[in-house]
Amino acid sequence: MRHAMNGPDRVRHLHTLGPDGTNLQAASHEWLRRRGIEGTVELHSSIESALEAVPDDGQHALVACAVYPALHTLVFGNLHRLHMVDSFIMPTHNMVLATKGVAVPATVASHPAPTGLVPAGTEIREVLSNSQAAIECAEGRVEGCITTIVAAQNHNLRVVRDFGAVPMVFTVHQVLAVGVEDKQLVAAGAAL
């Protein structure tokens, strides 16, 4: 009966990376839309901080991205409380190099995942999300950023290069309901 407390059909609330304008925010709304769920999406400063804030009643899940460099740590470091229950492909927002006005930025803020889009020879300042990169640029702490077209527009940045949308795998990780026995978790993990 405890298995009834877990599984993707129980999920009603998604938690993912903010601030507003991230690809993960868009993917979370898309997952709810595809499943016909009128749920909520809450944004956090990092996936890891979201995990600490999410209730463990089986109705909450984290949404991550397959290219997130620390995804393996999120999965294997939390097998006792998280299970990947779904994945899906959707295009990201267009990914862009944006600035406040300069044509060739000397410093660029970027989440670790898309740093391959930063022009060669440019100093990279890593931040926690694509939207945070746009904020860093808009507030003048860097000259440019790798961000989404949505975040660039939200912060009135100039798009220097548009890399287009990227087909992406997004993953859904349910925070397990308290009370699931350890041997059930091991059995479920072994099936993966």
Buried (B, 14 or more C-beta within 10 A) or exposed (E): EEEEBBBBEBBBBBBBBBBEBBBBBBBBBBBBEEBEBEBEBBBBEBBBEBBEEBEBBBBBBBBBBEBBEBBEEBBEEBBEBBBBBBEBEBEBBBBBBBBBEEEEBEBBBBBEBBBEBBBEEBEBBEBBBBBBBBBBBBEEEBBBBBBBBBBBBBBEBBBBEEBEBBEBEBBBBBBBBEEBEEEEBEEBEEEE
